[in-house]
Amino acid sequence: MNREEFINKVLSTDEFRLFKDKAVLVALSGGADSVALLRTLLDSGCDCRAAHCNFHLRGEESMRDEQFVRDLCQRLNVPLVIKHCDVAAWQQEHGGSVEMACREIRYTWFEQEMEQQGCACIAVAHHADDQVETFFLNLMRGTGTRGLAGMKPLNGNIWRPLLKVTRAQVLDYLDVIGQDYVTDSTNQHNAYRRNRLRNIVLPILEQQFPDARTRILDTMENLSHDLDMLERLAHDTLQDLQSIDTAELIKHPYASTLLYQRIRELGFNRDQCQQAIESARRGHSGRQFAARDHLLVVNRKTISVTSSYGQTDDIEIPFDVHSGTIHPISIKVHRGSEPFTPGMCHAGWRVAFSTQLLECKRIVLRHWHRGDRIRPFGMTGTKLVSDLFNDLKLDYIDKQSAWLLEADGNIIWVVGLRSTAHFTVPIGSQDYFILTQVRP
């Protein structure tokens, strides 16, 4: 494949026609893929700006990459911005792996730079071989059609122009134009799953099935087309998310799949949709399922999806009841009378508080904020709520949807997860509150 053929294959897409006359922010690591991406877009006449993240994870090699990118952009007359990242500090605050931390840092920053520089999109250098690796990684995790269909050429603000070309074609292109690049030495370290797949598994597969990559890519494209059709069907069938007719939906033999395809982009998972449909079939009104910014509620005649859940600030609770239910999530409250024993509380979903709680001036339900701390029952000192989430291996969506009960500025309950040392009920007391989360 010569230079012109490579460029034509990359740029003969609807996405290129969309961005060819607009400013594009190119994620530039200095590796072969991102350098080929920058050179291709420049050759096509795109108005490119470059962004480079230095994670300082590989010592002098990280500094070498930064200097290479500086020199390249100066020679090509491409505006460049560089971010120096403290990965360890990010992990300490948020948890997660090094890979996840780097991804979150760079994409958050790319979005900020895109807006600040007035760019139309962020161009990243994923290519066809990355698609194949993604297919297997998602397959091993357990996934549906979306995971097996792989990355989209355009997903929101993220543009992937190289998805139609292979790594070998990228290297050939760079060789033809005489363009050098840097190599990340950690690409050969098989401690990472993707590297093991790339360096060990796929070469063995191709020895036995020489056309495996081509066939897998064909399959992924077919799945992508099928998924597009399914998503259109789901959207046409379930247009008004605030009032989905339950009786009509549950008649459909694939009701949970339709619901999932319609609302998965809001952060809901397949299991939540299956449970919601099952609740609707059984007439269990009031079941609620939380995503990052939305709430799925099974009502008597409808299923509703609203964004008010994630947009809610502090919800003040008038804690002057002897019994009842706290909303917007279902927390049942009752005033105790029999002698209290620790066995009345169960894990984090049922907790007890002394009636001193009534003396508090302000009791609120709210979502987790970074830096929140609790004083766990049975422990000395305080603990970051984010550390509790990491200990429990909660994913991002679960963290964002978690609720906290706060009294006069003190977090007294991480709802459903952990009680605290505030308002402890003496054993034998006959005057206390029991709060129980009604779990889905």
C-alpha atoms as one frame of an Amber mdcrd trajectory, in Angstrom:
protein
   0.000   0.000   0.000   1.604   3.275  -1.112   1.255   6.651   0.595  -1.762
   7.785  -1.454  -3.587   4.483  -0.980  -3.034   4.619   2.764  -4.314   8.183
   3.072  -7.326   7.477   0.865  -8.261   4.411   2.900  -8.054   6.380   6.129
  -9.919   9.418   4.923 -12.612   8.042   2.596 -15.173   8.154   5.383 -18.161
  10.249   6.377 -16.304  11.278   9.527 -13.452  12.841   7.559 -15.892  14.789
   5.437 -17.405  16.020   8.689 -14.114  17.292  10.136 -11.918  18.139   7.136
 -12.594  21.882   7.397 -12.509  22.077  11.184  -9.840  22.162  13.884  -8.908
  18.723  15.208  -7.101  17.957  18.473  -4.747  15.008  17.878  -3.784  12.831
  20.857  -0.040  12.492  20.208   2.024  10.052  22.267   4.961   9.927  19.860
   4.402   6.260  19.053   3.991   4.965  15.511   0.188   5.023  15.512  -0.316
   8.577  16.751   2.511   9.928  14.576   0.949   8.279  11.509  -2.407   9.778
  12.496  -0.978  13.282  12.736   0.918  13.011   9.458  -2.117  11.602   7.634
  -4.440  14.361   8.835  -1.873  17.028   7.990  -1.388  15.547   4.504  -5.148
  15.730   4.022  -5.227  19.423   4.897  -6.764  19.181   8.374  -6.161  21.991
  10.856  -4.373  19.941  13.525  -3.408  20.781  17.103  -1.577  18.209  19.222
  -1.917  17.212  22.873   0.627  15.073  24.727   0.338  13.534  28.218   3.540
  12.834  30.134   2.615  10.355  32.859   6.194  10.110  34.169   5.850   6.327
  34.516   8.929   5.298  32.494  11.627   7.619  33.772  13.906   8.960  31.063
  11.834   7.250  28.390   8.855   9.458  29.278  11.022  12.556  28.906  12.374
  11.212  25.612   8.837  10.843  24.284   7.967  14.392  25.300  11.039  15.816
  23.604  10.332  13.822  20.439   6.785  15.204  20.316   8.070  18.755  20.877
  10.586  18.430  18.049   8.070  16.823  15.689   5.398  19.487  16.236   7.947
  22.280  15.866   9.152  20.828  12.567   5.594  20.332  11.289   4.447  23.715
  12.631   1.688  22.109  14.731   0.549  23.853  17.955   1.258  21.594  20.934
   0.049  21.438  24.532   1.588  19.116  27.138   0.202  17.915  30.454   2.397
  16.522  33.228   0.371  13.979  35.173   0.617  12.655  38.731  -0.890   9.207
  38.324  -0.213   8.103  41.902  -2.053  11.133  43.316  -5.044  10.439  41.080
  -5.121   6.800  42.209  -4.914   7.826  45.859  -8.012   9.961  45.421 -10.003
   7.787  43.026  -8.556   4.275  43.221  -8.329   1.928  40.264  -5.454   0.602
  38.177  -2.647   2.598  36.576  -4.212   1.954  33.162  -7.593   3.281  34.283
  -6.009   6.313  35.936  -4.072   7.216  32.785  -7.175   6.830  30.649  -9.332
   9.008  32.910  -6.658  11.694  33.210  -5.924  11.991  29.526  -9.490  11.904
  28.229 -10.672  14.427  30.808  -7.831  16.728  29.805  -8.397  16.140  26.075
 -12.029  17.217  26.489 -10.947  20.375  28.305  -8.373  21.248  25.644 -10.801
  20.526  22.825 -13.268  23.047  24.243 -10.618  25.609  25.133  -9.016  25.493
  21.673 -12.321  25.419  19.810 -11.668  22.033  18.185 -14.444  19.954  16.657
 -13.192  16.602  17.917 -10.367  14.611  19.504  -8.570  12.302  17.053  -7.060
   9.151  18.568  -4.961   6.494  16.853  -6.776   3.191  17.448  -6.390   0.947
  14.392  -7.773  -2.360  13.124  -5.466  -4.488  15.280  -6.694  -2.627  18.357
 -10.230  -3.557  17.313  -9.347  -7.259  17.259  -7.708  -7.020  20.687 -10.773
  -5.202  22.032 -12.992  -7.973  20.675 -11.133 -10.627  22.669 -10.763  -8.557
  25.828 -14.497  -7.845  25.889 -15.282 -11.461  25.065 -13.237 -12.651  28.043
 -14.939 -10.169  30.368 -18.388 -11.279  29.258 -20.188  -8.822  27.018 -23.047
  -8.284  24.618 -23.301  -7.055  21.053 -21.942  -3.606  21.900 -18.717  -5.006
  23.336 -18.164  -7.430  20.455 -18.895  -4.747  17.858 -15.825  -2.870  19.089
 -14.973   0.801  18.901 -16.973   3.205  16.763 -15.178   5.455  14.259 -16.954
   8.362  15.917 -18.127   8.138  19.512 -19.223  11.477  20.866 -16.228  13.784
  20.463 -13.758  10.940  19.898 -12.772  10.306  16.259 -10.797   7.187  15.273
  -9.656   7.650  11.657  -7.307   4.620  11.581  -9.802   1.847  12.325  -9.712
   0.602   8.713  -5.912   0.112   8.594  -3.670  -2.386  10.366  -0.562  -1.815
  12.444   1.551  -3.246   9.618   0.062  -0.732   7.181   0.756   2.089   9.645
   4.427   1.076   9.843   4.664   0.766   6.055   3.223   4.269   5.668   5.739
   5.750   8.084   8.556   3.952   6.323   7.439   5.270   2.925   7.356   8.892
   4.099  10.577   8.532   6.094   8.980   9.427   9.420  10.522   8.154  12.650
   8.715   7.555  15.957   9.381   6.386  19.507   8.685   2.952  20.938   7.211
   2.317  24.382   9.342  -0.418  25.958   6.427  -1.526  28.165   4.619  -2.799
  25.051   6.764  -5.892  25.375   5.900  -6.439  29.046   3.334  -9.219  29.278
   2.129  -8.214  32.725  -0.697  -6.358  30.982  -3.609  -8.357  29.565  -3.638
  -6.507  26.271   0.080  -7.125  25.801  -0.329 -10.849  26.513  -3.078 -10.978
  23.960  -1.034  -9.021  21.401   2.305 -10.756  21.959   1.273 -14.320  22.765
  -2.332 -15.262  22.017  -2.989 -13.607  18.647   0.286 -14.752  17.009  -0.565
 -18.353  17.938  -4.114 -17.912  16.611  -2.804 -16.565  13.313  -0.402 -19.492
  12.941  -3.385 -21.824  12.926  -5.832 -19.483  11.149  -3.860 -17.068   8.918
  -6.901 -14.952   8.033  -8.237 -14.762  11.606  -7.888 -10.987  11.973  -9.714
 -10.287   8.714 -12.553 -12.640   9.594 -12.876 -11.184  13.095 -13.022  -7.643
  11.711 -15.719  -8.720   9.250 -17.698 -10.225  12.124 -17.335  -7.053  14.186
 -18.598  -4.942  11.303 -21.622  -7.228  10.890 -22.340  -7.000  14.605 -22.060
  -3.228  14.445 -24.679  -3.088  11.683 -26.966  -5.422  13.645 -26.550  -3.262
  16.728 -27.422  -0.089  14.808 -30.654  -1.721  13.671 -31.474  -2.915  17.193
 -30.838   0.524  18.661 -33.106   2.162  16.100 -35.825  -0.376  16.872 -35.458
   0.241  20.610 -35.629   4.005  20.136 -38.682   3.809  17.899 -40.450   1.412
  20.283 -39.608   3.282  23.500 -39.699   6.940  22.572 -40.896   8.563  25.804
 -38.570   7.384  28.562 -40.494   9.233  31.237 -43.607   7.161  30.632 -43.106
   3.714  29.085 -46.354   1.757  29.021 -45.584  -1.298  31.157 -48.422  -3.427
  29.815 -47.279  -2.921  26.210 -43.580  -3.417  26.952 -43.900  -6.698  28.849
 -45.875  -8.186  25.945 -42.695  -8.056  23.884 -40.721 -11.353  23.992 -37.439
  -9.387  24.202 -38.639  -6.624  26.513 -35.516  -6.448  28.674 -33.240  -6.347
  25.626 -35.250  -3.506  24.113 -35.151  -1.574  27.373 -31.418  -2.178  27.774
 -30.573  -1.027  24.253 -32.670   2.088  24.774 -31.125   3.175  28.086 -27.672
   1.582  28.291 -26.018   4.829  27.164 -27.418   6.390  30.347 -25.373   3.940
  32.411 -27.891   1.157  33.083 -26.712  -2.431  32.765 -28.446  -5.468  31.345
 -29.122  -7.030  34.741 -30.938  -3.900  35.957 -33.171  -3.949  32.888 -33.957
  -7.639  33.349 -34.870  -7.051  36.990 -37.024  -4.054  36.068 -38.981  -6.072
  33.499 -39.395  -8.957  35.928 -40.678  -6.530  38.570 -43.131  -5.066  36.069
 -44.403  -8.536  35.137 -44.964  -9.366  38.797 -46.629  -6.028  39.505 -43.957
  -4.938  41.997 -44.463  -1.190  41.888 -41.819   1.091  43.379 -38.679  -0.829
  42.379 -35.827   1.582  41.609 -32.536   1.137  39.782 -29.768   3.719  39.772
 -27.310   4.652  37.040 -24.700   7.403  37.130 -27.096  10.291  36.405 -30.493
   8.642  36.058 -33.042   6.614  37.940 -35.152   3.799  36.486 -38.434   3.388
  38.374 -41.036   0.651  37.958 -44.417   2.237  38.620 -47.842   0.637  38.677
 -48.616   1.283  35.008 -45.401   2.734  33.632 -41.644   2.459  33.717 -39.927
   5.828  33.926 -36.344   6.988  33.414 -35.546  10.415  34.804 -32.413  12.502
  35.159 -33.496  14.153  38.399 -31.740  11.435  40.412 -28.278  12.486  39.329
 -29.063  16.189  39.349 -30.348  16.250  42.910 -28.354  18.268  45.400 -28.803
  17.803  49.126 -32.290  16.493  49.915 -33.291  17.677  53.363 -35.045  15.038
  55.451 -37.586  16.194  58.062 -36.565  13.578  60.625 -39.526  13.952  62.941
 -41.294  10.709  62.077 -41.776   7.605  64.164 -42.203   5.496  61.059 -42.445
   5.958  57.335 -40.336   5.985  54.179 -37.565   8.359  53.173 -37.465   9.293
  49.499 -36.155   9.545  46.745 -34.735   6.147  47.627 -36.740   3.747  49.733
 -35.488   3.849  53.326 -38.014   2.623  55.841 -37.882   4.202  59.298 -39.359
   2.818  62.473 -39.002   3.780  66.123 -37.699   0.933  68.259 -39.276  -0.133
  71.538 -37.885  -3.548  72.380 -34.409  -3.725  73.987 -31.754  -2.997  71.384
 -29.194  -5.623  70.408 -26.466  -5.347  67.737 -28.152  -8.227  65.902 -30.938
  -5.856  64.867 -28.509  -4.280  62.379 -27.412  -6.159  59.279 -24.284  -5.185
  57.343 -24.812  -1.751  55.878 -28.422  -1.979  54.730 -30.042  -1.761  58.192
 -28.664   0.640  60.780 -29.699   2.010  64.142 -29.366   5.529  65.559 -30.085
   6.932  68.987 -32.863   9.473  69.318 -30.187  12.139  69.763 -30.487  12.313
  65.988 -33.628  14.393  66.541 -31.481  17.167  68.000 -29.687  17.724  64.679
 -30.624  20.880  62.842 -30.137  19.529  59.341 -30.329  15.949  58.048 -29.859
  15.374  54.325 -29.514  12.650  51.751 -26.933  13.353  49.094 -24.509  11.722
  46.696 -20.833  11.140  47.360 -18.390  14.010  46.899 -14.650  13.601  46.507
 -12.921  14.036  49.851 -15.894  12.806  51.909 -14.795  11.050  55.107 -16.618
   8.803  57.565 -15.899   7.492  61.048 -16.707   3.785  60.616 -18.290   1.901
  63.490 -15.657  -0.165  65.272 -12.691   1.813  63.930 -10.612   4.640  65.322
 -10.137   7.739  63.198 -11.768   8.479  59.871 -11.728   6.899  56.435 -12.228
   8.323  52.954 -15.503   7.199  51.477 -13.613   6.674  48.208 -11.351   4.181
  50.047 -14.431   2.336  51.283 -15.711   2.172  47.693 -12.362   0.812  46.517
 -12.302  -1.787  49.314 -15.728  -2.946  48.157 -14.546  -2.923  44.519 -17.351
  -0.635  43.379 -17.239   0.503  39.785 -17.633   4.118  38.661 -21.395   3.930
  38.234 -21.912   2.415  41.690 -19.786   5.146  43.256 -21.668   7.920  41.518
 -25.059   6.477  42.451 -24.234   5.832  46.123 -26.250   7.776  48.708 -25.005
   9.234  51.983 -27.077  10.256  55.004 -25.569  13.318  56.655 -26.496  14.959
  59.953 -25.158  18.433  60.779 -22.212  17.919  58.454 -21.288  14.393  59.604
 -21.837  11.424  57.318 -23.692   8.956  59.509 -24.523   6.251  56.951 -23.200
   5.172  53.564 -26.569   3.810  52.580 -26.569   0.084  52.006 -22.833  -0.222
  52.596 -21.486   0.923  55.960 -22.703   2.321  59.284 -20.701   4.840  61.283
 -19.869   5.558  64.912 -22.297   8.495  65.140 -25.427   8.294  67.326 -24.581
   4.829  68.616 -27.457   3.048  70.358 -26.582   1.622  73.794 -27.296  -2.093
  74.124 -30.621  -2.558  75.896 -31.979   0.864  74.951 -35.671   0.956  74.120
 -35.687   4.308  72.367 -33.943   4.415  68.996 -34.481   4.498  65.262 -33.979
   1.621  62.832 -33.393   2.646  59.185 -33.696  -0.075  56.570 -32.818   0.317
  52.906 -35.428  -1.418  50.783 -33.084  -3.134  48.373 -34.058  -3.906  44.759
